[in-house]
Amino acid sequence: MHEHILIALAGIGLIGITSQWLSWWLKLPAILFLLLGGIVAGPITGWLDPDTLFGDLLFPFVSLAVAVILFEGSLTLRFEQIRGLQKVVINLVSVGVLVTWAVTAIATYLLLDIGWELALLFGAITVVTGPTVIIPMLRTVRPNSRLTHILRWEGIVIDPIGALLAVLVFNFIITGQGSDALGSTLIGFGTILAVGIAMGALPGYLLGLLLRHHLLPEYLHNLTTLILVFAVFVISNSLYHESGLLAVTVMGLWLANMKGVHIHDILSFKESLSLLFISGLFIILAARLDLNALIELGWPALFVLLAIQFIARPLKVLVSTFRSSLNWRERTLLAWIAPRGIVAAAVSALFALRLQQEGMSEAALLVPLTFMVIIGTVVLQSATARLFAVWLGVAEPEPRGFLIIGANPVARLIGQALQEQEFNVLLTDTSWENIRAARMEGLPTYYGNPISAHADQCLDLVGIGRMLALSPVADVNVLAGLRFRREFGSGAIYALQTTQEKDAPEKLKAAEQHRGYLLFGENVTFTKLSSLISQGAAIHDTLLSDDFTFEDFQQKYGKRATPLFAIDPRGRIQAFVADGKMQPEADWTLLSLIEPTEEEKAKVQEEKEK
């Protein structure tokens, strides 16, 4: 028995990580593969039965996991991100919610053979979008920053609001209809708001004070935050039912916007934890799905899905963005993206069970109907949203570009060569003379320290996916590598060593995992490249072929050539690094710094003397 439980838990983990890998490899949202994996493991093969596996712990586990996901999402919400767009976000999570609720409820009542009570409850359940589906989809779609911030804010803030609305409708159904039921529902609404906001703001402020004044050791930051999230969620729910989701969202928002509180390590930990929970939850809830009930819904349910996608969402966006600064292209994409996620699945399962216990047999339709909306919106939008965004011209370019630390002559020459090959570059430096020279050469620049608070807010990294540390100061390169490792990933951090680093003993060098890949070879330093450039060395591009291979190139130029980058026929670029094993082939383009011959040097010297 215990062995079967362990195998099932390990299987859920393997399905989850495989789905995430397929998502990364195929550039599709992971939810598609997670849902497919859960359906195969559950209703199709019968291998996974979550109710038997978890028993009475299933819904408490789901609730705690959703709380962590919402808290992690709210940690990413900073008010300056939506400056000028606050009204749009507020409208989307207020009047927009009412529009979606009304259209969905009316369509459900007219198209399906269910009463008004269940139609209103289903409409309330499906007003949410949620970070579990929005954030992975945004990674794939990559709309512009304004749309990204709006969709992220809407997806995170609307989850507790949607859950709150569903609770109010559920309570209205249970207590009966009439003035007494309406009065108690309104009182419940106010109570949930008061309890949720108070229980989120106070712990968030106290935790912020502990972090700001360093009253917690760093190794306890993540664990303390996690336990506090659990505690806030449980205590808030015990004070008033279903106020916990609002409480953890408010707590995360408070921490994210509290001055002097550094949450990067906490956010990194919570992102990994949320990824684990999202993967597990979708597999578990999909495994509980009754495929026969889903099929029996028939065409009317499909028309409900179409009404949600093509009537409710566009109407919501139209109302919410009225007189906003968004153009019609941005509004169109906003009207297309609204996938439903884990909160809708969890809340529908919970309320269906409770209503069935109250004798409302038709409540069994809630779960398959909700999953049909989840699957339909996720599949439709994930398959089309990126193409739609590109067609509308509101998608960010592929992150092929380079952030270059330094605007000195070495950095400028490399930046120009990359720009000529149609790669985006952005040079940063604290020297105004270097920045001015780079701008005179037509290179995009940022004047300032790339690891400053100002850079965090103002550094435009659209289309940038890698970092080249080309400063003559080793410490600047290392610090920049540490700062942008989380932004680009450890495999996209490169640094050019200085002469002092090369000659220093091992105990004085920065560790390789902090420095990044060593650019252009073990014997290549900033001083060497700077000296070669001052002697007239230039960067040349060379197209390799079957008749002129990389070995032929090396024989022709010998030590006069320092290979820098290689671009394959598909336009993908790789840097030459120390201990690298790259072997450029035919149809690849080499970018190399080639030292002039002695005759060429003599001509340069004569021209200088003239």
C-alpha positions as CSV (number, residue, x, y, z in Angstrom):
1,M,0.0,0.0,0.0
2,H,2.7,2.5,1.0
3,E,4.8,1.5,-2.0
4,H,1.9,2.3,-4.3
5,I,1.5,5.7,-2.7
6,L,5.2,6.4,-3.2
7,I,5.1,5.3,-6.8
8,A,2.0,7.5,-7.5
9,L,3.7,10.5,-5.9
10,A,6.9,9.9,-7.9
11,G,4.8,9.4,-11.0
12,I,3.1,12.7,-10.6
13,G,6.5,14.4,-10.2
14,L,7.8,12.7,-13.4
15,I,4.8,13.6,-15.4
16,G,5.1,17.2,-14.2
17,I,8.7,17.7,-15.0
18,T,8.3,16.0,-18.4
19,S,5.4,18.3,-19.2
20,Q,7.5,21.4,-18.2
21,W,10.4,20.1,-20.4
22,L,8.1,19.5,-23.4
23,S,6.7,23.0,-22.9
24,W,10.2,24.5,-23.0
25,W,11.2,22.4,-26.0
26,L,8.0,22.9,-28.1
27,K,7.4,26.5,-27.0
28,L,3.8,25.7,-25.9
29,P,2.2,26.4,-22.4
30,A,2.9,23.6,-20.0
31,I,-0.7,23.4,-19.0
32,L,-1.5,21.6,-22.2
33,F,0.9,18.7,-21.4
34,L,-0.1,18.7,-17.7
35,L,-3.8,18.3,-18.5
36,L,-3.0,15.6,-21.1
37,G,-0.8,13.8,-18.6
38,G,-3.4,13.9,-15.8
39,I,-6.2,12.7,-18.1
40,V,-4.0,9.8,-19.4
41,A,-2.9,8.9,-15.9
42,G,-6.5,9.2,-14.4
43,P,-9.6,8.6,-16.4
44,I,-8.0,6.9,-19.4
45,T,-5.7,4.3,-17.8
46,G,-7.0,4.4,-14.2
47,W,-3.5,4.4,-12.8
48,L,-3.9,7.6,-10.7
49,D,-6.9,8.0,-8.4
50,P,-6.4,11.2,-6.4
51,D,-9.3,10.6,-4.1
52,T,-8.0,7.3,-3.0
53,L,-4.4,8.5,-2.9
54,F,-4.9,11.6,-0.8
55,G,-8.3,10.9,0.8
56,D,-9.5,13.7,3.1
57,L,-6.2,15.5,2.6
58,L,-6.9,16.2,-1.1
59,F,-8.8,19.5,-0.9
60,P,-6.7,20.9,2.0
61,F,-3.6,20.2,0.0
62,V,-5.2,21.9,-3.1
63,S,-6.1,24.9,-1.0
64,L,-2.7,25.4,0.5
65,A,-1.0,24.9,-2.9
66,V,-3.3,27.6,-4.5
67,A,-2.5,29.9,-1.6
68,V,1.3,29.6,-2.3
69,I,0.7,30.1,-6.0
70,L,-1.2,33.3,-5.4
71,F,1.3,34.6,-2.9
72,E,4.2,34.0,-5.3
73,G,2.3,35.7,-8.1
74,S,1.5,38.8,-6.0
75,L,5.2,39.1,-5.0
76,T,5.8,40.0,-8.6
77,L,3.3,42.9,-8.7
78,R,4.8,46.3,-8.3
79,F,2.6,49.4,-8.6
80,E,5.1,51.2,-10.8
81,Q,4.7,48.5,-13.5
82,I,1.1,49.7,-14.2
83,R,1.7,53.4,-13.8
84,G,-0.8,55.1,-16.2
85,L,-2.7,51.8,-16.6
86,Q,-4.2,51.5,-13.0
87,K,-7.7,52.3,-14.2
88,V,-7.6,49.5,-16.8
89,V,-6.5,46.9,-14.2
90,I,-9.1,48.1,-11.7
91,N,-11.8,48.0,-14.3
92,L,-10.8,44.5,-15.4
93,V,-11.1,43.1,-11.9
94,S,-14.3,45.0,-11.0
95,V,-16.8,46.0,-13.6
96,G,-15.1,43.6,-16.0
97,V,-15.8,40.7,-13.6
98,L,-19.5,41.6,-13.5
99,V,-19.7,41.7,-17.3
100,T,-18.1,38.3,-17.6
101,W,-20.3,36.9,-14.9
102,A,-23.4,38.2,-16.5
103,V,-22.7,37.0,-20.0
104,T,-21.5,33.5,-18.9
105,A,-24.5,33.0,-16.6
106,I,-27.0,34.0,-19.2
107,A,-25.3,31.8,-21.9
108,T,-25.2,28.9,-19.5
109,Y,-28.8,29.2,-18.5
110,L,-30.1,29.6,-22.1
111,L,-27.9,26.8,-23.6
112,L,-27.8,24.2,-20.9
113,D,-30.7,22.6,-19.0
114,I,-29.8,23.9,-15.6
115,G,-31.4,26.4,-13.2
116,W,-30.4,30.1,-12.6
117,E,-28.7,29.2,-9.3
118,L,-26.1,26.9,-10.9
119,A,-25.8,29.2,-14.0
120,L,-24.9,32.1,-11.7
121,L,-22.4,29.9,-9.7
122,F,-20.7,28.6,-12.9
123,G,-20.4,32.2,-14.2
124,A,-18.8,33.2,-10.9
125,I,-16.4,30.3,-10.9
126,T,-15.2,31.0,-14.5
127,V,-14.6,34.8,-14.2
128,V,-11.0,34.0,-13.0
129,T,-8.0,33.6,-15.3
130,G,-5.2,33.0,-12.8
131,P,-1.4,33.1,-12.7
132,T,-1.1,29.3,-13.2
133,V,-2.1,29.7,-16.9
134,I,-1.4,33.4,-17.6
135,I,2.2,33.5,-16.5
136,P,3.3,30.4,-18.5
137,M,1.4,31.6,-21.5
138,L,3.1,35.1,-21.3
139,R,6.5,33.4,-21.4
140,T,5.5,31.9,-24.8
141,V,3.5,34.7,-26.3
142,R,5.8,37.6,-25.0
143,P,3.4,40.5,-25.6
144,N,4.8,44.0,-25.0
145,S,5.5,45.2,-21.5
146,R,2.2,47.0,-21.1
147,L,0.1,44.0,-22.0
148,T,2.3,41.7,-19.9
149,H,1.8,43.8,-16.8
150,I,-1.9,44.2,-17.3
151,L,-2.5,40.4,-17.9
152,R,-0.3,39.5,-15.0
153,W,-2.0,41.9,-12.6
154,E,-5.4,40.8,-13.8
155,G,-4.6,37.1,-13.5
156,I,-3.3,37.4,-10.0
157,V,-5.8,39.9,-8.5
158,I,-8.8,38.4,-10.0
159,D,-8.3,34.9,-8.5
160,P,-9.3,35.9,-4.9
161,I,-12.0,38.2,-6.3
162,G,-13.5,35.3,-8.4
163,A,-13.3,32.9,-5.5
164,L,-15.0,35.5,-3.3
165,L,-17.8,36.0,-5.8
166,A,-18.3,32.2,-6.1
167,V,-18.5,31.9,-2.3
168,L,-21.1,34.6,-2.1
169,V,-23.2,33.0,-4.9
170,F,-22.8,29.6,-3.2
171,N,-23.9,31.0,0.2
172,F,-26.9,32.7,-1.5
173,I,-27.9,29.3,-3.0
174,I,-27.5,27.5,0.3
175,T,-29.4,30.0,2.5
176,G,-32.2,30.3,0.0
177,Q,-33.4,33.4,-2.0
178,G,-35.0,36.6,-0.7
179,S,-34.2,39.7,1.3
180,D,-32.7,37.7,4.2
181,A,-30.4,35.7,1.9
182,L,-29.3,38.9,0.0
183,G,-28.6,40.7,3.3
184,S,-26.5,37.9,4.7
185,T,-24.6,37.7,1.4
186,L,-23.8,41.4,1.5
187,I,-22.7,41.1,5.1
188,G,-20.5,38.1,4.2
189,F,-19.0,40.1,1.3
190,G,-17.9,42.9,3.6
191,T,-16.6,40.5,6.3
192,I,-14.5,38.6,3.8
193,L,-13.0,41.9,2.5
194,A,-12.2,43.1,6.0
195,V,-10.7,39.9,7.3
196,G,-8.8,39.2,4.1
197,I,-7.2,42.7,3.9
198,A,-6.4,42.9,7.6
199,M,-5.0,39.4,7.8
200,G,-2.8,40.0,4.7
201,A,-1.6,43.5,5.4
202,L,-0.5,43.1,9.0
203,P,1.6,39.9,8.6
204,G,3.0,41.4,5.4
205,Y,4.1,44.6,7.1
206,L,5.6,42.7,10.1
207,L,7.5,40.3,7.9
208,G,8.7,43.3,5.9
209,L,10.1,44.9,9.0
210,L,11.9,41.7,10.0
211,L,13.5,41.5,6.5
212,R,14.3,45.3,6.3
213,H,16.0,45.4,9.7
214,H,17.8,42.0,9.2
215,L,16.1,40.4,12.2
216,L,15.9,37.0,10.5
217,P,19.0,35.1,9.3
218,E,19.1,34.6,5.6
219,Y,18.8,30.9,5.8
220,L,15.4,31.3,7.5
221,H,13.9,33.8,5.0
222,N,12.3,31.3,2.7
223,L,11.1,28.9,5.4
224,T,9.7,31.6,7.6
225,T,7.8,33.2,4.6
226,L,6.4,29.8,3.6
227,I,5.1,28.9,7.1
228,L,3.7,32.4,7.5
229,V,1.8,32.1,4.2
230,F,0.3,28.8,5.4
231,A,-0.6,30.4,8.8
232,V,-2.1,33.5,7.3
233,F,-4.2,31.4,4.9
234,V,-5.5,29.0,7.6
235,I,-6.1,31.6,10.3
236,S,-7.9,33.9,7.8
237,N,-10.1,31.0,6.6
238,S,-10.9,30.1,10.2
239,L,-11.9,33.6,11.0
240,Y,-14.2,33.8,7.9
241,H,-14.6,31.0,5.3
242,E,-12.7,31.6,2.0
243,S,-11.0,34.8,3.0
244,G,-7.6,33.2,2.9
245,L,-6.9,33.6,-0.8
246,L,-7.5,37.4,-0.5
247,A,-5.3,37.5,2.6
248,V,-2.2,35.8,1.0
249,T,-2.6,38.0,-2.1
250,V,-2.7,41.2,0.0
251,M,0.3,39.9,2.0
252,G,2.4,39.4,-1.2
253,L,1.4,42.8,-2.6
254,W,2.4,44.5,0.6
255,L,5.8,42.8,0.6
256,A,6.4,43.5,-3.1
257,N,5.8,47.2,-2.7
258,M,7.4,47.8,0.7
259,K,10.4,50.1,0.5
260,G,13.8,48.7,1.7
261,V,12.6,45.1,1.6
262,H,14.7,42.8,-0.6
263,I,12.6,39.7,-1.7
264,H,14.7,38.4,-4.6
265,D,15.8,35.2,-2.8
266,I,12.2,34.6,-1.5
267,L,10.8,35.2,-4.9
268,S,13.2,32.7,-6.5
269,F,12.4,30.1,-3.9
270,K,8.6,30.6,-4.3
271,E,8.9,30.4,-8.1
272,S,10.3,26.9,-7.8
273,L,7.7,25.9,-5.3
274,S,4.9,27.3,-7.3
275,L,6.1,25.5,-10.4
276,L,6.0,22.2,-8.4
277,F,2.5,22.9,-7.1
278,I,1.1,24.1,-10.5
279,S,2.4,20.9,-12.1
280,G,1.0,18.6,-9.4
281,L,-2.3,20.4,-9.1
282,F,-3.2,20.2,-12.8
283,I,-2.2,16.6,-13.0
284,I,-4.2,15.7,-9.9
285,L,-7.4,17.6,-10.8
286,A,-7.3,16.4,-14.4
287,A,-7.0,12.8,-13.1
288,R,-10.3,13.3,-11.3
289,L,-12.1,14.3,-14.4
290,D,-15.1,12.2,-15.6
291,L,-14.6,11.9,-19.4
292,N,-18.1,10.5,-19.9
293,A,-19.6,13.5,-18.2
294,L,-17.5,15.8,-20.3
295,I,-18.6,14.1,-23.5
296,E,-22.3,14.1,-22.4
297,L,-22.3,17.9,-22.2
298,G,-22.4,17.9,-26.0
299,W,-22.7,20.9,-28.3
300,P,-24.5,23.2,-26.0
301,A,-21.5,23.3,-23.7
302,L,-19.3,24.1,-26.7
303,F,-21.5,27.1,-27.4
304,V,-21.1,28.2,-23.8
305,L,-17.3,28.1,-24.4
306,L,-17.7,30.2,-27.6
307,A,-19.8,32.7,-25.7
308,I,-17.1,33.1,-23.1
309,Q,-14.4,33.5,-25.6
310,F,-16.1,35.6,-28.3
311,I,-18.7,37.6,-26.3
312,A,-17.8,37.8,-22.6
313,R,-14.1,38.5,-22.9
314,P,-14.2,41.1,-25.8
315,L,-17.1,42.9,-24.1
316,K,-15.2,42.9,-20.8
317,V,-12.1,44.4,-22.4
318,L,-14.2,46.9,-24.4
319,V,-15.8,48.2,-21.2
320,S,-12.6,48.1,-19.1
321,T,-10.3,49.8,-21.6
322,F,-12.7,52.6,-22.5
323,R,-10.8,55.9,-22.9
324,S,-7.5,54.2,-21.9
325,S,-4.2,54.7,-23.7
326,L,-4.2,51.2,-25.2
327,N,-4.4,51.1,-29.0
328,W,-6.8,48.8,-30.9
329,R,-4.1,46.2,-31.5
330,E,-3.3,45.9,-27.8
331,R,-7.0,45.8,-26.9
332,T,-7.6,43.0,-29.5
333,L,-4.9,40.8,-28.0
334,L,-6.1,41.6,-24.5
335,A,-9.6,40.5,-25.6
336,W,-8.2,37.2,-26.9
337,I,-6.1,36.1,-23.9
338,A,-8.1,34.9,-20.9
339,P,-7.4,31.2,-20.1
340,R,-8.9,29.6,-17.1
341,G,-6.7,27.9,-14.5
342,I,-6.3,26.0,-11.3
343,V,-8.6,28.2,-9.1
344,A,-11.6,27.6,-11.3
345,A,-10.8,23.8,-11.3
346,A,-10.4,23.7,-7.5
347,V,-13.4,25.9,-6.6
348,S,-15.7,24.0,-9.0
349,A,-14.7,20.6,-7.5
350,L,-15.2,21.9,-4.0
351,F,-18.6,23.5,-4.6
352,A,-19.9,20.6,-6.7
353,L,-19.2,18.2,-3.8
354,R,-20.9,20.5,-1.3
355,L,-24.0,21.1,-3.4
356,Q,-24.4,17.4,-4.1
357,Q,-24.3,16.8,-0.4
358,E,-27.1,19.4,-0.1
359,G,-29.2,17.3,-2.5
360,M,-28.6,19.3,-5.8
361,S,-27.8,16.5,-8.2
362,E,-27.3,18.7,-11.2
363,A,-24.3,20.3,-9.5
364,A,-22.3,17.3,-10.8
365,L,-22.2,19.2,-14.1
366,L,-20.0,22.0,-12.6
367,V,-16.7,20.1,-12.8
368,P,-16.8,18.8,-16.4
369,L,-18.2,22.1,-17.6
370,T,-15.4,24.0,-15.8
371,F,-12.8,21.7,-17.2
372,M,-14.2,22.0,-20.7
373,V,-13.7,25.8,-20.4
374,I,-10.2,25.4,-19.0
375,I,-9.2,23.0,-21.7
376,G,-10.9,24.9,-24.5
377,T,-9.5,28.3,-23.5
378,V,-6.0,27.0,-22.9
379,V,-5.8,25.0,-26.1
380,L,-7.3,27.6,-28.3
381,Q,-5.3,30.6,-26.9
382,S,-2.0,28.9,-26.4
383,A,-2.0,27.6,-30.0
384,T,-2.9,31.0,-31.5
385,A,-1.9,33.8,-29.1
386,R,1.8,34.1,-30.2
387,L,0.8,34.2,-33.9
388,F,-1.9,36.7,-33.1
389,A,0.5,38.9,-31.1
390,V,3.1,38.9,-33.9
391,W,0.4,39.6,-36.5
392,L,-0.9,42.5,-34.5
393,G,2.6,43.8,-33.9
394,V,2.4,43.8,-30.1
395,A,4.9,41.0,-29.5
396,E,8.3,41.5,-28.1
397,P,11.2,40.3,-30.4
398,E,13.0,37.1,-29.8
399,P,15.5,37.6,-26.9
400,R,18.5,37.2,-29.3
401,G,20.3,40.4,-28.2
402,F,23.2,41.2,-25.8
403,L,23.5,43.4,-22.8
404,I,27.1,44.5,-22.9
405,I,28.7,45.7,-19.6
406,G,31.0,48.4,-20.7
407,A,31.1,51.0,-23.5
408,N,34.9,51.1,-23.9
409,P,36.6,50.6,-27.3
410,V,36.6,46.8,-27.0
411,A,32.9,46.8,-26.1
412,R,32.0,49.2,-28.8
413,L,33.8,47.3,-31.5
414,I,32.1,44.0,-30.5
415,G,28.8,45.8,-30.2
416,Q,29.1,47.2,-33.7
417,A,30.0,43.8,-35.1
418,L,26.9,42.2,-33.4
419,Q,24.7,45.0,-34.5
420,E,25.8,44.6,-38.1
421,Q,24.7,40.9,-37.9
422,E,21.3,42.2,-36.8
423,F,21.6,41.3,-33.1
424,N,20.2,43.8,-30.6
425,V,22.8,45.2,-28.3
426,L,22.6,47.5,-25.3
427,L,25.9,49.0,-23.8
428,T,26.0,50.2,-20.2
429,D,28.7,52.2,-18.6
430,T,29.3,54.7,-15.8
431,S,31.7,56.7,-17.9
432,W,30.0,59.5,-19.8
433,E,32.9,59.7,-22.3
434,N,32.4,56.0,-23.2
435,I,28.7,56.4,-23.5
436,R,29.0,59.5,-25.7
437,A,31.4,57.7,-28.0
438,A,29.1,54.7,-28.2
439,R,26.1,56.9,-29.1
440,M,28.2,58.7,-31.7
441,E,28.8,55.3,-33.3
442,G,25.0,54.6,-33.3
443,L,25.0,52.1,-30.5
444,P,22.1,51.9,-28.0
445,T,23.3,52.7,-24.5
446,Y,22.3,53.0,-20.8
447,Y,24.3,55.6,-18.8
448,G,24.5,54.4,-15.3
449,N,25.4,51.4,-13.1
450,P,23.6,48.3,-14.5
451,I,23.1,46.9,-11.0
452,S,21.6,50.1,-9.6
453,A,18.0,50.5,-8.4
454,H,17.5,52.9,-11.3
455,A,18.6,50.2,-13.8
456,D,16.1,47.8,-12.3
457,Q,13.3,50.1,-13.3
458,C,14.6,51.8,-16.4
459,L,16.9,49.3,-18.2
460,D,15.0,48.2,-21.3
461,L,15.8,44.5,-21.9
462,V,13.3,43.9,-24.6
463,G,14.8,41.5,-27.1
464,I,17.9,41.0,-24.9
465,G,18.7,37.4,-23.8
466,R,22.4,37.3,-23.0
467,M,25.1,39.3,-21.1
468,L,28.6,40.1,-22.2
469,A,30.8,41.5,-19.3
470,L,33.4,43.5,-21.1
471,S,34.5,45.9,-18.4
472,P,38.2,46.3,-17.6
473,V,37.1,46.1,-13.9
474,A,36.8,42.4,-12.8
475,D,34.5,43.1,-9.9
476,V,32.0,45.0,-12.1
477,N,31.8,42.0,-14.4
478,V,31.2,39.6,-11.6
479,L,28.6,41.7,-9.9
480,A,26.8,42.2,-13.2
481,G,26.9,38.4,-13.8
482,L,25.3,37.8,-10.4
483,R,22.6,40.4,-11.1
484,F,21.6,39.2,-14.5
485,R,21.9,35.5,-13.9
486,R,18.3,35.3,-12.8
487,E,17.2,37.5,-15.7
488,F,18.8,35.5,-18.5
489,G,19.8,32.2,-16.9
490,S,23.3,30.9,-16.0
491,G,23.9,29.7,-19.5
492,A,23.7,33.2,-21.0
493,I,26.3,35.0,-18.8
494,Y,29.7,35.6,-20.4
495,A,32.7,37.5,-19.1
496,L,36.0,38.7,-20.6
497,Q,38.8,38.2,-18.0
498,T,41.2,40.9,-17.1
499,T,45.0,40.5,-16.9
500,Q,44.9,40.8,-13.1
501,E,42.4,37.9,-13.0
502,K,44.5,35.7,-15.4
503,D,47.7,36.2,-13.4
504,A,46.0,36.0,-9.9
505,P,46.2,32.9,-7.7
506,E,43.1,30.8,-7.6
507,K,42.1,32.0,-4.1
508,L,41.8,35.6,-5.5
509,K,39.7,34.8,-8.5
510,A,35.9,34.8,-8.6
511,A,34.4,31.3,-8.8
512,E,33.4,30.2,-12.2
513,Q,29.7,29.8,-11.3
514,H,29.7,33.5,-10.3
515,R,31.7,34.8,-13.2
516,G,30.0,33.0,-16.1
517,Y,31.6,31.6,-19.2
518,L,35.1,32.8,-20.0
519,L,35.0,34.7,-23.3
520,F,37.2,33.9,-26.3
521,G,39.7,31.6,-24.6
522,E,41.8,31.2,-21.5
523,N,44.6,33.4,-22.8
524,V,42.5,36.2,-24.1
525,T,42.2,39.2,-21.7
526,F,40.7,42.7,-21.9
527,T,44.2,44.2,-22.1
528,K,45.2,42.0,-25.0
529,L,42.1,42.8,-27.1
530,S,42.4,46.5,-26.3
531,S,46.1,46.5,-27.4
532,L,45.2,44.6,-30.6
533,I,42.5,47.1,-31.4
534,S,44.8,50.1,-30.8
535,Q,47.2,48.5,-33.3
536,G,44.5,48.3,-36.0
537,A,42.9,44.9,-35.4
538,A,39.3,44.7,-36.7
539,I,36.4,42.3,-36.6
540,H,35.7,40.5,-39.8
541,D,32.9,38.1,-40.8
542,T,33.9,35.0,-42.7
543,L,31.5,32.5,-44.3
544,L,32.7,29.0,-44.0
545,S,32.1,26.4,-46.7
546,D,33.1,22.9,-47.7
547,D,36.1,24.4,-49.6
548,F,37.1,26.8,-46.8
549,T,36.6,25.0,-43.4
550,F,37.3,26.3,-39.9
551,E,40.6,24.4,-40.0
552,D,41.5,26.2,-43.2
553,F,40.6,29.5,-41.5
554,Q,42.9,28.7,-38.6
555,Q,45.7,27.8,-41.0
556,K,45.3,31.0,-43.0
557,Y,45.3,33.4,-40.1
558,G,47.0,31.5,-37.4
559,K,47.6,33.5,-34.2
560,R,46.6,36.7,-35.9
561,A,42.9,35.7,-35.6
562,T,40.9,35.6,-32.3
563,P,37.6,33.8,-33.0
564,L,34.8,35.6,-31.1
565,F,31.4,34.3,-32.3
566,A,29.9,31.8,-34.7
567,I,26.5,32.1,-36.4
568,D,24.8,29.0,-37.7
569,P,22.6,28.9,-40.9
570,R,19.5,29.4,-38.8
571,G,20.8,32.7,-37.4
572,R,21.7,31.3,-33.9
573,I,24.8,32.8,-32.4
574,Q,27.4,31.1,-30.1
575,A,30.4,32.7,-28.4
576,F,33.8,31.0,-28.3
577,V,34.6,30.3,-24.7
578,A,37.4,28.7,-22.7
579,D,37.2,24.9,-22.6
580,G,34.5,25.1,-25.3
581,K,34.2,22.5,-28.0
582,M,32.4,24.4,-30.7
583,Q,33.3,23.3,-34.2
584,P,31.8,25.7,-36.8
585,E,30.7,23.9,-40.0
586,A,30.0,24.8,-43.6
587,D,27.5,27.8,-44.0
588,W,28.4,29.1,-40.6
589,T,29.6,32.7,-40.3
590,L,32.6,33.5,-38.1
591,L,33.1,36.8,-36.4
592,S,36.9,37.1,-35.6
593,L,39.2,39.9,-34.4
594,I,42.0,39.8,-37.0
595,E,45.3,41.4,-36.3
596,P,46.8,43.3,-39.3
597,T,50.0,42.0,-41.0
598,E,53.3,43.7,-40.5
599,E,52.9,45.5,-43.9
600,E,49.4,46.7,-42.9
601,K,50.7,47.9,-39.5
602,A,53.5,49.8,-41.3
603,K,50.9,51.5,-43.6
604,V,48.8,52.5,-40.6
605,Q,51.9,53.9,-38.9
606,E,52.8,55.9,-42.0
607,E,49.4,57.4,-42.2
608,K,49.5,58.4,-38.6
609,E,52.9,60.1,-39.1
610,K,51.5,62.1,-42.1
